[in-house]
Amino acid sequence: MLKRQHHQGQTTTKETGDTADDTPVASSPAPVSEETAPAEVPQGTKETDTKARTEKTGIVSEDAAESPADDLAQTPKTKPTGETAAPADTAADTAQNVADTIAETTHVALSVAAEQSDVDTNTSATFDLGLVVAGINGQTDSQSLTVTIPTGLTLDEATLKSYAIDNTIPVYDGATGQLTYAFDKTFNGISTVKKYVFSTDASMPNGTVISVGATYVNGETVINAGEPATVTVHSSAKYGTTNQFVAVLQTNADGSVTNEAGAVTFDTSKAAPVAGDYVVYQFGVSAPKKVVGQAYFKPGSQIVIRYTLPAQMTYVGTLGNIGQLQVETQSDGGTYLYFTLAAPTLAEQDAATDNLIDNQFYVVTKLADDVAANTRLVTADMAQGTTINGDAWQSAHANSTVYTAADLASQVVPTEGTTYWLYNFSPKINDVNIGSSSATNIDPQVLPGDTITSTMILGTGIYDYTDAYVATMQKYSPEYQALTDYEFTYDADQNDLLDLQAFYVAKPTQYAQGGAVTGALQELPTFDVYVQYEGASDFETTPILTDVSDGMYSLDTLTDTTQYVDKLKFVWTKLVGGMLYGNLSFYSIPKPNVSGTSINDWSATIGGVASQSQLVNHFIRTTFTPDGATVVASLNDDFQADVGVDVVAESSHGTGEPINQATYNAYMAYMSRKTLEIVQPSENTQRVFNESLKFTNTVDGRTALGDNSLKVVVENNTASLMSISGVDSYVVLPKGITYTGSDTQVTVADADYLGTGATLLHIDWVKKDLAPKQQNSLLLPVTLASGLTQFDVQLYSYTTDADALAPGDVSETTASDVVKMTDTTDADNNTATTDVFFTTYSSATTKTDSLIGVQATAENKAGTVTTDDTLTVPVARGDQVTFGLQLRPTTDTALQDVVIIGTLPSVDDTAVLNTEDDRGTTAIVQLTGPVVLPASWENLAQVLYTTSTTPADSNAAWLSAESIGGDTGISFNDLTAFKIVFTSPISYLDGGAQQITIPAWVTMTSQAGQTAYISFSMTANGLAATEGTKAGLVVVDGVHQLVTPVPATLTIHYVDENGNTIGDVLTKTGYVGNGYQVTPGTIDGYTYVGIATESAPVDGVLTTPSTTVTLQYQAIRNPNGGGNGGVPTAPSQPTEQPQTVTDPETPVVPTVNTVSTGGSDDVSVTSQATTDTDRTNTTAHGNTQTAETGQIDLETPTAVTNGGARQSAQTPQNGAKTLPQTDEQNGASVKALGLVGLMTLLLGMLPWKKQE
């Protein structure tokens, strides 16, 4: 059965008929490529040579796109910017010529590839469809894509939406298996990988082939992806049998087991059978439906189960109908039971949930009357049959073992001692050096990093009975039991030198009545475990484990790892008389930087019925310690004398005689505290630091999006012999991964690390010192954004031990991603640290599909923008224009490994990728400033420029924006191409609908009817490069702003509140239409209050030949009175006449202590009107020859902001000037902000400050 996997759920349909002999399921064949990436060239053309096709199309494969520097498939044709093409007659003629001479060709690369060639049932088959549609001339015809998938699927609306490409939802034809996408003519500039994932199950016969193909139709052109991509599905029998002892049947007085209705009753009070019992077993065929590689049974075929009984059992019957039965007695007295049943139909197997055969069967046997206690009885079953593939199968045997009057559990019992009380053995060091007797204290030496295993035996001592035996004692009371309470406390080290890390409890066995009863327990006892941390006065009230009976337990996952464990307490919640724990082991390592003697300690308090003679059969409670076994309570007044008595020293409590001294000494030695000596190695012994990162939620090696957890581990490696101190860690979460936790050890050190949008987390470990083999670990809850495709998480760790090494520094064969390197990143913001340990975790996410879409735009100064139907906008010579690159809204929301290349219009230029496609440029358009990126891309992506006519050449020199101008002699006008590059392991660029802006101007040599086009190639997220529809300009008749320049003068007056002149009159000259801006200066003794009545505004346009701005000031009064109140006398007339800006060397700006803002003076005049017909020889934008008026400063350069708007650059000609001095006798000095000279009129080439 084949199922389509999609985000909203799964849709399941039956693909073939309901017979066992159906042929393998396969979809209708469709042309599919075997490549894993979109093909470099269109298929289905007349050309067959791959190289020729590649040269023809120029579409870049995924492999090629991985090298950002070489992303141009071929060298686009460019020519020097000064070259001029022959003009056309009119814009309409030119447009028609372009339409007639340039083939509107769309280049399509199509491929389908399977991610796996073979899969097992109950896994997924994934196919990748790669599609690149690139054509600079746009589309004239509708387009369609047909993807052939398996037939017979039921695809709901949600599934079809998940199949959408660029918001186009396909239509599915179940009969043909065809998904059809109908794209409109705007579908261009697209590069995408679409994943089709199909899940398989056990209904699919071995060898089933799933195929996916694709065909693209562009107008009358049909492009096939080649042979279909195929995945072969494999299955086989994954069957077994079940076999389990169920119960003993309840027996009637006459020995029968059925009631009047013929029913039987299970005797649940018996955990194991005894001689003569009727025993029930459950058995069946185990065929998990969802196990990987599973195959269905052949419907209706025979399944035979053979059940084997030991000689001590005879077959009685079955419960329920289990098919045909054949009984055979074997020579050894055993019995074979053969059960034959029919395999279920396909429909029944489809309906099954967990097991392909849901039935379980019961067989009843009778134990022989003479079976001895503790007899081991083994039954076995196996099965055989035929799979849907026609293959014969046979299962392994499944055994069920019981012991008469006992359960299944068994444990090797230690042999030391004759009475099992409590034994404390000397520790093992790295699994060696333990003594064979707990009576000996070996006192071994331990190095940092050694693993210490301390083992104890816990017995019941004087409570050496079973409940059944206690019931036969004299003076027995019903409320008494062999054991009523049992509590054990363990202290790994009284001196707190050890770090207790884990413990192990072996399955208990039975030792009771002086050894008369041994073997497996009828039921297992259970206990809770409590922890007490170092420095605490008592145990935690909440147990770390509840109702466990045995097993291995790591304290790292059960306790607060920021604290050391001091003691563990075991409190039994279910007690079984005579229970014996033959192996209770505790695992420790020395703490960091410690030495000295370690002494373990323990105590056990046990309550129950105890007796050293037949006369004493009453409850007492005893506390066992290494110092003895003292009675702490008794429930009978006659035996209060027992309280406080060491029961080890006396044979019968308070009234008994002392036992043999040698025996007493032996018992005390068994229970004694054990020691070890921790010694430090020489200081030149190595320290080895290791660290790791891992996400807990991954699928097929990809990290799951959404909520997840990042595990951070730092450790003193097993190769270490010394402790490591001062561990401090920093985690860099890339943009798109958000920390959502609140651990007290974690703080956000930088929410925008290095300006990349990444987050720097500081982990201030509580345990900063690590002994060998000791580690710190932390689980960081994080959320991965939906648009994230791939990422790197980085981990930096510091230690105060300069001699600490990375694992690879110790041995080149040691597998480790950790390196010790010079701390150039300074993540800890501490210049004193010179080295850092570094590792990184790189992963792709579970995102399934990827798409980028690009299109060029052009906008004229009137704001008219190109569309899908109109590829040009009208412009005039000298116009400022804006080219743009638009990303489609369906572009991936997060972009990584981005390379965008744009070549500026030049005569006879071509597309970036497909160099056979002429763009049709005949006019010259030049860049006027830096490319403007989306705001969120700033400081992330890098823009590079070149003057090369072959920008794809590996020798082409690329420059940054900062490198343009200055000593290079290169201006933006000289550039021929640009490239936007982004590669970062910890960040990404925002995708979706983004806009990139390219400021330019139409040169004055352009002729009416000429055109200029631009287009862009792009690759990102591992997709093949694509190039969208071009956009362009068409030059109309006439030129930019045809006006006759009218000279104009700007006059600035400084007056007080009475209209008296208090400063020199300033004049500036320019032309009507110039924009200007005046910033009031400061004058000693005055404060500026505003412009005077009838004054022109301080910010405006020269609309008449003469404009006057009057700045009004108010005198500052002397708070102490006297004199003239602080009002200065009016300044005398200036001794120098105001100058025009005809001579760059003549100072024309007010002087004293001038203040500059933004690098320009306080009065600036910008140009609105320009001359036209006399303009010639435009050599570079911003440096032009002008009309015959000769009054315009042609030398003043212009500065361009990132946004493309020009500002006046401060130079010796327009920088701070000197005001004419006032009469020095008036004592009033003028502090006026400098006035910028009338700005250079750049003849329509700049975006002037204007009011239209």
Steps between C-alpha positions, in 0.01 A plus 500: 500500500641838398430815696582859418663676796418866547498766766131474581485124542499185294268373234484126458351309211526144376703486188449149365248221510429284802686188396823351615643468154468863390792621297725766653339838525636757260384833373462580136841562351591863451817665379719568802863593541733296717681813614454629853514868404316693233655420164731756354327499163155457354423157368304413189689737270659406172846529649620184669847598609495590870781749468331669210173522689677645802670763292170580336301549819761598753284381789716428800474167678488468880866403504595810307285719719692395808794715394388861550795644313419305186125536484484643152439213265664691220642844453220744422589727214587849616669790330676809627251753629593765249406295194194622317264305279327637196173668601161380391242734357247494785432320824217308334727388220762389746252300705373332185854427386577338835188288477586394149867427549521343844352154541285485812666186622437338836761256620371211705703245691299210638604195698357241734718293727438250777680565826529123554510229239368236740278523806337254737130485565374725779752768399476788254606543140597859420526653154647842424365695205739770387365775279674809365311745277721783379430743218586868484235577237209373707229261398257523211331165549344315789710227655418171664683242704383141521639280776413134472463334838344164597142449394201439719589739781232698677635853536294740707507878474763537771727254322466677167578831669816347641599412141469866388788667313507880517140490629385301198302199626504196268209290381532123554366234264487177700460285191821620335684607814566843350536817704455795264614852581363779280736799527425840353749694291640678807656171615860587424826555683424196715732241653339242723535154648171333585495185707244224453502259792313170496478264794490127442355217705509123525229454235751581226660182364876475492637664184218752460627796299384853565571741217468874458547687174448853372427689179503876446307666217591855402281609213569242234826385658496180705782431743530154653705427808628174353438151631276472807665505840428176681514356847480127565313388810625198691320281751544166671357305791563668833301246696543329829287326761384586849499260793411597855403328824159644591366342816414190697138387470290493813420139591170372638477258792463209260811605310311645203570848369168605344184632660143407413515725193817333381712805568836505673634746756857625525651473847674834521633433848759262361801652331642159407360149463549212735487128433163389362386847395321581178710763322385737222732645234422770245663484157463643151676630192680832539488697176533871582330685219714814512846353544744616232519256208191301602307296242136391508407135528389337182124518544341163571830317525559252784672612818619214720592555865685225685475510879739283704420374853765352735468145630364624834193647325214335314263666254148552637327729250466849357294804588314625196525401134855484371455305180611145423705313761735207473667346810827307484680339796878503480743230612626715789150526644436845366205594280473689167172684438449607136240775445408588140312819409434706187685825444270804504379667184653821370199689628546354846868580498424854382257541788744368758654768719809363671524133408413344166342213693307628799401163646669362810452134596495311832615145576433318830751251639524297822813468711597153614421431863859412580668813368747624760512858626724738308479283190571698186229451238545633146234514227580617148320592182590590143304568180539478123306605190517707178531878443319712244824482303461121471795439731489228764576619852574338834523680831748454780393317816331692780553342841311542823674386817344451842624350824265300708402704804720786371490779248728551206767717663839359588815653644844365576532505880833598654649229716673701769381436857249253637229749593414774253499820693667809344840492332711797388779419254814700431458709187598391154715751313431494127351150551810356662656463845191388691555243772314171506393559860326802648688428823814652342554873450735536205520881516603549134658812351286697257596755235273776368281350234498148644160337527425368846247219548385433854291184539280381785285197576170574674344210685236464768729374776300404811176540301585184313148375435217484254151615593376144480765386748424787741140378514619172658702668780394493861347823629434599139250783453326551166616861470862391503695425184849380424578854381297810576745773401842528339697821451859527375719813487831525315765772530766469228752697704489649846766750393310609187791435266301289253240588237232228511377455144296181472386185677395148404257264673506138386178299499455358852478131585381309805700374795281402798477265796871458529537408136217249492321721245706642215459587133268741324246714681133442430459874455747786484524756778495873410652810654516881470827696489562837666797735467677730743727763349825618653438780747138395560387385843254239378379305199276652237132427567434389142661173388708492185375146426182325608400133514805362321638154562837492323701661222777747417430867573702810409473782750575747222144458375335466842656773712591867488833491319598835643536334844700205625311201640587434866286196581239268352217343697308191386157448656324173413134534403440126447687243711554130434616278783855372467589743221871524426667769284822337395634802308433861592775710338578871511716675238707809585793704377725734700390861503725754329825594668454287814723254680488307823315208659147415390286298743160364407218450750161338514212403726195278475193493722296181473176412680317171518470172692841386624608208714819348628307226678161336484387700804529845345268558206412866518550820305816703549677767292878504463742755354805349332813715458869423464513533879254219569130410493303674772138432592311830485143385573292207628124462516500269803569623849667172588775575259567869557835387634593429141494871413854632469653152488744410223338192353820416321676451833235280662347177396150569633443870558528639848473164669736316273863410543773682311587331174845375413740795484651386172154484346417841639821646357427346163150646484629843602771481234240411237302811587792739557551828317737479206759757399703614203776754450464775236839616374581770247729425204802711416421846363632419153226243450259591221158657531265434208189712447211393283162645411202418280171631361199294401134561421261252654233513229638395164351313205730313263793713611310827453412721793127541556353848473285648775557412864818305560777457757873556465719291730825668599768282660845598626721237658837415635579229252570138590855553376559752780696427813450840662209726580400794282408828667300811421282362220292772333295456181332711233250372244429685175145432384466606136229731383179300489569297815356653818582399856176460697630373834555660839790303646683703762833398348408656162490868409478680167837668459419658163163495324655611168839334499741668259200671339389175339173447685658205683467461878800454728411301813728488802494179705633575846550141616437439868767230491791690351759237601482158338681188611609252232197329346271760657271706284249782507194470282211732434187468289413832337138530380499676163266574212609474136328744264297353218711658225833366623659261250845436644708637782807478721492517880835590652637422846793688653641383834774644717701353786754651736743217427731616224635147453159345429489322164234402250457125432662535160805660658561182699452252218445561131287188488258631761170588333396845619362818345647709781799720427706722724569826321609857558213704641443745217122511546524613864157356574562547872587869451821443692826596337692304762388165358724395215366154410156355456357153433265507205255262338210545264181309421393525136167372379233535241143527622196293415376764255387311192468752216701798384436779247647829385345734246650817348389775265658826390320835512568847365351828621522843337502834681125527467459184706387279213613140555531213256248213520478143374333634185700822460873440516607862444418846635565830313793717605686805375870562472647600835217343700561335833361144487475210738548137410381238744513132579181360649480166676172320463286476816528121478878514533630306801459705815862438601782522245849361540798466267366784287662621179329766286670636188385794293665642190425862416357590161755529224476493126439149360489348847361155583325319780712410799442124479390430145747695292328409175218733606568862402350751739457759224677794660589788269518791746761563766384506862747534784500424870490811721551351845507188709242226467238541773422178686186419701531641850523156661788405268720788609821393675437142389525482122802642316470694175798485264557688174717458194606694192581182311331440169517130582374485859476122494871473441680367806753779456237772524572740784214569738488813715304600806304826502763649730766432239331709234627855458803642670835375380346226284383751242190287455153655533165327509453615140783266398349181643366226277358243747434432864472191714315451830650222710389356832648197671470464876474193723309685770260725312278530195344767285129565522329362194151547369416818309824699521605797284854591396552846349763607243528879442601606148466776241450522126809651339472807282631312196187284494280544197126498471371150439792325666446246777688375805422175684614335820453147640633300793599146581454356846574184693430423867431207732682260272267563208618532143540854371213665318445831320171684477336727248704803404385858553603803303476857384412653166631849423231733367551811284634803686728529797473540869352837624552729202530851657705815453697573817395826675758642743378550854639654819435391860553774764516431876451779757562487878281744701387555859137528619496865388626425151852623564774322312725304735701295254650513153262460207579181309424426135511183294438467128345225297207440266125515528388153600793437735399363838657661805514454877620756759594396855502800741835559663579621850591862588652591836245676722206392287267206464329410174119540512391440138468661161381857466172603345499468120818291510531204266509165681832354613435191292365550148555546128633801311186588304598857403828668406521645851413330831557647848511313828498717816604331823378676814679488838417625851755656736592300809445721807769536767351351819716732716385817329727791413637629175274469203344181626736285302365611164791527256525786260417431142795396293639732238462428136722220377835604371484233230231469242309167472648273241341259258617147467679553174844482657556188709779673686289794620357451848126568497379348828468675843805445703542517867501157665284349229325173580455230238233230510516190292807622322321790327440867577188658637367646179480257216354555157406212277407503135151468358544617144767396253607592152479258215598557144850632558591209728760268354766245589350345806798314640382400843184570688559810711777654288355678196567797280225758505322776312680820402387690808820393665368580848476146636769335707579192294764363734286423804467119528185337634459231764250221469326335792422128514149586396625659182408859602783740442638744755758770461843374593721732704800613300734799507251668265186449709631434847513740796554858386581830683246777566597860435586652840273754667632819652724378781401804718141376549621198698239271350650194337286305261500122539320404184469154362680481170309546181548252220578660170239466232510132412630383173228469245544153367286552198221263583723217602424505873180451699481868596320629807193629326142614525301429191 
